[in-house]
Amino acid sequence: MAARRLILLLAVAAAAFLEGASGARASKSAQFDLFRLGSSSLSQQAFHDRYRLSTIAARLRLSSSGPPSSAERRRTRETAAGSRAAADAAAAFAMPLGSGAYTGIGQYFVRFRVGTPAQPFLLVADTGSDLTWVKCSNSSSSSAAAAKEGRAFRPERSRTWAPISCASDTCVKSLPFSLATCPTPGTACAYDYRYKDGSAALGTVGTESATIALSGPAAAPSKAKLKGLVLGCSTSYSGPSFDASDGVLSLGYSDISFASHAASRFAGRFSYCLVDHLAPRNATSYLTFGPNPAVSSRTSSSSCPRAAKPRARETPLVLDARMRPFYDVSIKAISVNGEFLKIPRAVWDVDAGGGVILDSGTSLTVLAKPAYRAVVAALDKKLAALPRVTMDPFEYCYNWTSPSVDDLPKLAVHFAGSARLEPPGKSYVIDAAPGVKCIGVQEGPWPGISVIGNILQQEHLWEFDLKNRRLRFKRSRCTH
């Protein structure tokens, strides 16, 4: 039987693992630190973003158009049950995390401990992924490089690793990237990722436990296990993207993602705050599971001390089965200096061939052609007095020797429900070289999806309330 293969792009890179400990949190939430691995070249980011956009489109074409089956809903409840007792017994959980070294890829990473005994890994935090996976090494594996560096998961050393059968509903119905071949019911479920840049990752899927640090009224946090996580074990991989990467932490909307599993135990929500993409290499931000006081507070909080004073803005989070595992948002308009741009409504409408997703794995924001043309024309008009320069991969770049940030036109993204994203100017007119700034938006095909990338999201706190289907955001410096 022919194998079912899904082309995905994970623009991943990593750094050496640095172990640290996060302080106990008194709030009922689970918090992780996120860190930026330095800034990469803009051309490199654009290259990866173009590949990612094409694979997002491919993934959406293959997505199911119907709601989850009763079996899938039952499986989600059963998977979460293993961790219910531990999570309900404590106020919060936190995990030890830290910063990484510069690698030149525009991603945000989180440190993660999985298996029993726990094994540490550095994973890319990706809202476009539904499978959490790590590099693996076992007696039959040839992944010598990872084993030598000590970053390969060894399932035979974990007492809680349990392979998922290729005949199970999880393999057959919930893993669109799994192989259809199943020699015997006892054969482990296999997956095969093929990447547009020639990279590949193959392995098997199982269930595992993640080590978490519970925190609450007690003075000292205690360790516990978050059980029943679906984990990919990649024993074969190739390509430059994986040279130093340990894998991916799935934050996508999916029955099997880490985000859905952890959020189901902690108020049905998670949030993150991304530091400036040009921040120092050791600058850290955070990933939180459960209610985040910084979202609702009008003043600074301990988790985000320099948070903006206004309350978070709120808009519907569209959990459309056709868009899985991506998070769809409803955009009504874009304005520049208060003037609404003439963009066809179809660009924002999934049913008309458009739509918008919020994606932590894409660096530069990508707008479908009609929206891109309107936005860059409006911004360029306001910057017309500046000398134009040529710099790939951007269409509009300027000699920026005298203007200040205050001279930038004000871009605003208007969401459903009157919520308005007003990013700092550096998030859309970005530094490209000394004395040169460019409009940091890429053109996407039309019809096609638009993507709000992580640079436009930077210095904002974003909360994904899966239970109530709400997206909340507010300005923040994101640093501890």
C-alpha positions in Angstrom: 0.0 0.0 0.0 1.3 3.4 -0.9 2.5 5.5 2.0 0.7 8.7 2.9 3.3 11.4 3.2 2.7 15.0 4.3 5.3 17.6 3.3 6.0 19.8 6.3 8.5 22.5 7.0 10.0 23.0 10.4 12.6 25.8 10.2 14.5 24.5 13.2 17.8 25.1 14.7 19.1 24.8 18.2 22.0 25.4 20.6 23.8 23.5 23.3 21.5 22.7 26.2 21.9 25.0 29.2 20.3 23.7 32.4 18.7 26.1 34.8 15.7 26.3 37.1 12.7 28.6 37.0 11.3 29.9 40.2 8.1 28.6 41.7 4.9 30.4 40.5 2.2 31.1 43.0 -0.5 31.4 40.3 -2.5 28.4 39.0 -0.6 28.1 35.8 2.3 26.2 34.1 5.1 28.4 32.9 8.0 27.9 30.6 10.7 30.3 29.6 11.2 31.0 25.9 14.3 32.3 24.4 15.4 33.7 21.1 18.5 32.2 19.5 19.8 35.4 18.1 18.9 37.1 14.8 19.5 35.4 11.5 20.1 37.0 8.1 16.8 38.3 6.6 17.4 36.5 3.4 17.7 33.2 5.3 14.6 33.9 7.3 12.7 34.8 4.1 14.0 31.5 2.4 12.6 29.4 5.3 9.4 31.4 5.5 8.7 30.8 1.8 9.1 27.1 2.2 7.0 27.1 5.3 4.2 29.0 3.5 4.1 26.4 0.8 3.9 23.5 3.3 1.3 25.3 5.3 -0.8 25.5 2.1 -0.2 21.8 1.4 -1.2 20.9 4.9 -4.4 22.8 4.8 -5.4 21.2 1.5 -5.1 17.8 3.3 -6.9 18.9 6.4 -10.2 17.3 7.2 -13.3 19.4 6.6 -15.4 17.8 9.3 -15.4 17.9 13.1 -13.5 15.4 15.2 -15.1 12.0 15.3 -16.6 10.6 18.6 -13.6 8.2 18.7 -11.2 11.1 18.5 -13.0 13.1 21.2 -12.9 10.0 23.4 -9.2 9.4 22.8 -8.5 13.0 23.8 -10.3 12.5 27.1 -8.5 9.3 27.7 -5.1 10.7 26.9 -5.6 13.6 29.3 -6.8 11.3 32.1 -3.3 10.1 33.0 -2.2 13.5 34.1 -5.4 14.7 35.8 -4.6 13.6 39.3 -1.2 15.2 39.4 -2.3 18.4 37.9 -5.4 18.8 40.0 -3.4 18.2 43.2 -1.2 21.3 42.7 -1.7 24.9 41.9 0.7 25.1 38.9 3.7 23.6 37.2 6.9 25.1 35.9 9.8 23.6 34.1 13.6 24.5 34.3 14.6 26.4 31.2 17.3 28.7 29.9 18.9 30.6 27.1 20.7 29.2 24.0 23.5 30.3 21.8 23.2 32.1 18.5 22.4 29.8 15.6 21.2 32.1 12.8 17.6 30.8 12.6 14.6 33.0 13.4 12.9 30.7 15.9 11.9 30.6 19.6 12.9 27.6 21.7 11.9 26.0 25.0 13.7 23.4 27.0 11.9 20.2 27.7 12.4 17.1 29.9 10.8 13.8 28.7 11.0 10.1 29.7 11.6 8.3 33.0 14.2 9.1 34.1 13.8 12.5 32.5 16.0 13.3 29.5 16.6 17.0 28.6 16.0 18.5 25.1 15.9 21.8 23.4 12.8 22.1 21.2 11.4 24.7 18.8 8.1 26.1 20.1 5.8 25.8 17.1 2.1 26.7 16.8 2.0 25.1 13.4 2.9 21.6 14.6 0.7 18.9 16.0 3.4 16.3 16.8 6.0 16.8 19.5 9.1 14.9 18.4 12.7 14.4 19.4 15.8 12.8 17.9 16.1 9.3 19.0 18.9 6.7 19.4 18.5 3.1 20.2 20.3 -0.2 19.6 19.2 -0.3 15.9 19.6 3.5 15.3 22.4 5.0 13.3 22.0 8.5 14.7 25.6 8.6 15.9 25.9 12.4 15.7 23.1 13.1 18.1 24.2 10.2 20.4 27.7 11.6 20.5 26.5 15.0 21.6 24.2 13.4 24.2 20.9 14.9 22.8 19.2 11.8 21.6 16.2 10.3 23.3 16.8 6.7 24.2 13.3 5.0 24.6 14.8 1.8 25.9 16.0 3.7 28.9 12.6 5.2 29.7 10.2 3.2 31.9 7.3 5.2 30.6 7.8 4.9 26.8 5.0 2.9 25.1 5.0 2.5 21.3 1.7 3.2 19.6 0.4 0.4 17.3 0.1 1.1 13.6 -3.3 -0.4 13.8 -4.5 2.0 16.5 -7.0 4.8 15.9 -4.3 7.3 17.0 -2.1 6.1 14.2 -4.7 5.7 11.5 -7.0 8.7 12.2 -5.0 11.3 14.2 -1.6 11.3 12.5 -1.9 12.6 8.9 1.9 12.2 8.5 1.9 8.5 9.5 2.7 5.7 7.0 -0.2 3.6 5.9 1.8 0.4 6.0 1.1 -1.9 8.9 2.6 -5.4 8.6 1.2 -6.6 12.0 -0.9 -5.0 14.7 2.1 -5.1 17.0 4.2 -3.0 14.7 4.9 0.5 15.9 3.2 3.5 14.1 5.7 5.0 11.7 5.9 8.5 10.3 7.8 10.0 7.4 8.3 13.8 7.1 9.6 15.0 3.7 10.8 18.6 3.6 10.8 20.9 0.7 14.5 21.7 1.2 15.4 18.0 0.9 15.5 17.3 4.6 13.7 14.4 6.1 12.7 12.9 9.5 11.5 9.3 10.0 10.6 7.4 13.1 7.9 5.9 15.3 5.3 7.3 17.6 4.6 6.4 21.2 3.3 7.9 24.4 5.5 9.3 27.1 5.6 11.4 30.2 7.1 14.9 30.6 8.7 16.0 33.9 7.1 19.1 35.3 7.7 21.1 38.5 4.5 21.6 40.4 4.2 24.9 42.3 1.5 26.2 44.6 1.1 27.2 48.2 4.1 25.2 49.3 7.4 27.0 49.5 9.3 24.5 47.3 8.0 23.0 44.0 7.8 19.3 43.7 8.3 17.2 40.5 5.6 15.3 38.9 4.8 13.6 35.5 2.5 14.9 32.8 1.5 11.5 31.4 0.1 10.4 28.1 1.9 12.7 25.7 2.1 11.6 22.1 5.8 11.7 21.2 7.6 11.1 17.9 10.9 9.3 18.1 13.0 10.2 15.0 15.7 7.6 14.4 16.6 8.9 10.9 16.9 12.5 9.8 19.0 14.4 7.3 19.4 18.0 6.2 21.0 21.2 7.6 17.8 22.1 9.5 18.5 19.2 11.9 22.3 19.6 12.4 21.9 20.9 16.0 18.1 20.6 16.6 16.6 18.3 19.2 13.1 18.5 17.8 9.8 20.3 18.1 7.3 21.1 20.9 3.9 21.1 19.3 1.7 24.0 20.2 -0.8 23.5 17.3 -4.5 22.9 17.6 -4.7 19.1 17.5 -5.9 16.2 19.6 -2.3 15.0 19.9 -0.4 18.3 20.4 1.4 19.1 23.6 -0.6 22.4 23.8 -3.9 20.7 23.8 -2.8 18.0 26.2 -1.3 20.5 28.8 -4.0 23.1 28.4 -6.7 20.5 29.1 -5.2 20.2 32.6 -4.6 24.0 33.1 -7.7 26.0 32.4 -7.8 25.2 28.7 -5.3 27.9 27.7 -1.7 28.8 27.1 0.2 32.0 26.4 3.6 33.2 25.2 5.5 36.4 24.9 8.2 36.8 22.3 11.2 39.1 22.9 12.5 41.4 20.3 14.0 39.4 17.4 17.2 41.6 17.8 17.4 41.2 21.5 20.6 39.9 23.1 21.2 36.2 22.7 20.5 35.4 26.3 17.2 37.4 26.5 14.3 35.1 27.7 10.6 35.3 27.6 8.0 32.7 28.6 5.5 30.1 27.7 2.6 29.6 30.2 -0.1 27.0 30.6 -3.0 28.1 32.6 -4.3 31.6 33.5 -1.6 34.2 33.1 -2.0 37.1 35.6 -0.1 39.4 33.1 -3.0 39.0 30.6 -5.7 40.3 32.8 -3.7 42.7 35.0 -3.7 46.4 34.3 -0.3 46.7 35.9 3.0 45.0 35.8 3.3 41.4 37.0 6.1 39.3 38.3 6.1 37.2 35.2 6.3 40.3 32.9 7.5 43.2 35.0 7.3 45.8 32.3 3.9 44.8 30.9 1.8 47.6 29.4 -0.9 49.0 31.6 -4.0 48.6 29.5 -5.9 45.3 29.7 -5.5 42.7 27.0 -7.5 43.1 23.8 -9.7 40.2 22.8 -10.9 38.6 19.6 -12.4 35.3 18.6 -10.0 32.4 18.1 -11.3 30.5 15.2 -10.7 26.8 15.8 -11.7 25.7 12.3 -11.2 22.0 11.5 -10.1 22.9 8.0 -7.2 25.0 9.3 -5.8 22.4 11.8 -3.3 22.5 13.3 -3.0 26.2 12.7 -4.8 29.0 14.7 -7.1 31.0 12.4 -8.0 34.6 13.3 -10.6 37.0 11.9 -9.1 40.1 10.4 -11.5 42.9 9.3 -9.1 45.5 8.0 -5.6 47.0 8.0 -5.0 50.7 8.4 -2.0 53.0 8.0 -2.0 56.2 10.0 -5.7 55.7 10.6 -6.7 55.3 7.0 -8.3 51.9 6.1 -6.7 50.2 3.1 -8.8 48.9 0.2 -8.3 45.2 0.6 -10.9 42.7 -0.7 -12.8 41.0 2.1 -12.1 37.7 0.4 -8.5 37.9 1.5 -9.5 37.4 5.1 -12.2 34.8 4.4 -11.3 31.1 4.5 -14.5 30.2 2.5 -13.3 32.6 -0.3 -9.8 31.1 -0.6 -8.2 33.4 2.0 -7.9 33.4 5.7 -5.2 34.3 8.3 -3.2 32.3 10.8 -1.1 33.3 13.7 2.2 31.3 13.5 5.2 31.3 15.8 7.2 29.3 13.3 7.2 31.9 10.6 9.4 34.9 11.1 8.3 37.5 8.5 4.6 38.2 8.1 3.2 37.0 4.7 0.2 38.7 3.2 -1.8 37.4 0.2 -1.1 39.5 -2.9 -4.0 41.9 -2.7 -3.3 42.7 1.0 0.5 42.9 0.4 0.2 45.4 -2.4 -2.1 47.6 -0.4 0.0 47.6 2.7 3.4 48.2 1.1 2.0 50.9 -1.2 0.6 52.7 1.8 3.7 52.4 3.9 5.9 53.4 0.9 3.8 56.5 0.3 4.6 57.6 3.8 8.3 56.9 3.4 8.5 58.4 -0.1 11.0 61.1 1.0 13.6 58.5 1.8 16.1 57.2 -0.8 15.3 53.7 -2.0 17.9 51.0 -1.9 18.0 47.5 -3.2 18.3 44.6 -0.7 17.1 41.0 -1.2 14.6 39.6 -0.3 12.6 42.8 0.2 10.9 44.9 -2.4 10.9 48.2 -0.4 14.1 49.2 1.4 15.4 52.7 2.4 18.5 54.6 3.2 17.8 55.2 6.9 20.5 57.6 8.2 18.5 60.4 9.8 14.8 59.4 10.5 13.9 58.1 14.0 11.3 55.4 14.9 8.9 58.3 15.5 8.9 59.0 11.8 7.4 55.6 10.9 3.8 55.4 9.7 1.5 53.7 12.1 0.3 50.2 11.0 -2.7 48.6 12.7 -4.4 45.2 12.2 -8.1 45.3 13.0 -9.5 42.0 14.3 -13.1 41.0 14.8 -14.7 42.4 17.9 -12.9 45.8 17.8 -9.5 44.4 18.9 -6.6 46.2 17.3 -3.0 45.1 17.0 -0.7 48.1 16.9 2.8 46.6 16.6 5.9 48.7 17.3 7.4 50.2 14.1 10.4 48.0 14.3 8.2 45.0 13.7 7.1 46.0 10.2 9.9 48.4 9.1 12.8 46.3 10.2 16.5 46.8 10.4 18.1 45.1 7.4 21.6 46.4 7.5 23.5 49.4 9.1 21.6 52.5 7.8 19.0 50.4 5.9 15.5 49.6 6.9 13.0 47.5 4.8 9.3 46.9 4.9 9.4 43.5 6.6 6.4 41.8 4.9 6.5 39.2 2.2 4.0 38.7 -0.7 2.0 35.5 -0.7 0.0 33.9 -3.5 -3.6 34.7 -4.1 -5.8 32.8 -3.5 -3.9 31.8 -0.4 -3.5 32.0 3.3 -1.9 35.0 5.1 0.4 34.5 8.0 1.1 36.8 11.0 4.7 35.9 11.7 6.7 36.0 15.0 8.4 39.4 14.2 5.0 41.1 14.0 4.0 39.3 17.2 7.1 40.3 19.1 6.8 42.3 22.4 3.2 41.3 22.8 1.8 38.8 25.2 -0.5 36.3 23.4 -3.0 34.1 25.1 -4.7 31.2 23.3 -7.9 30.4 25.2 -8.8 27.1 23.6 -11.7 26.4 26.0 -13.5 29.6 25.3 -12.1 30.1 21.8 -10.7 33.6 22.5 -7.4 35.2 21.5 -6.1 37.9 23.9 -3.0 40.1 23.4 -1.3 43.1 25.0 1.9 45.0 24.7 4.8 43.7 26.8 8.6 43.8 26.9 8.4 40.0 27.6 11.5 39.9 29.7 11.7 38.6 33.3 
